Amino acid sequence: MSTLKDQLREKMLFFLEHLTAEGGTGHQGSIPEFDYYALDYLDFAELNLRRYDAATSDRERENELIGCVSNLKRALDARSNAS
């Protein structure tokens, strides 16, 4: 009987054996496409700031700030792609 650790190891070895020159595994799952707009990402950034205010640890606050900046960058990206 294999453990979860063994199963994970086997799966990782399988993917390593099937890497392509481009660095991928050659296996593509279906990735859903999402259509978010710049305003959506601004809403997400605002939510990050609210969570930052409610955070109880430095780590939580740091994660929310990183999420906020990331969402702001996505908002700018979505805005420039829409133009």
CORPELIN-V122376 format. One record per run of one state. SS is the DSSP state (alpha for helix, beta for strand, coil for the rest). FROM is the first residue (numbers start at 1). TO is the last residue. If there is no record, write none. Layout:
ss->[SS/SS]
from->[FROM/FROM]
to->[TO/TO]
//
This chain:
ss->[coil/alpha/coil/alpha/coil/alpha/coil]
from->[1/4/18/38/55/58/83]
to->[3/17/37/54/57/82/83]
//
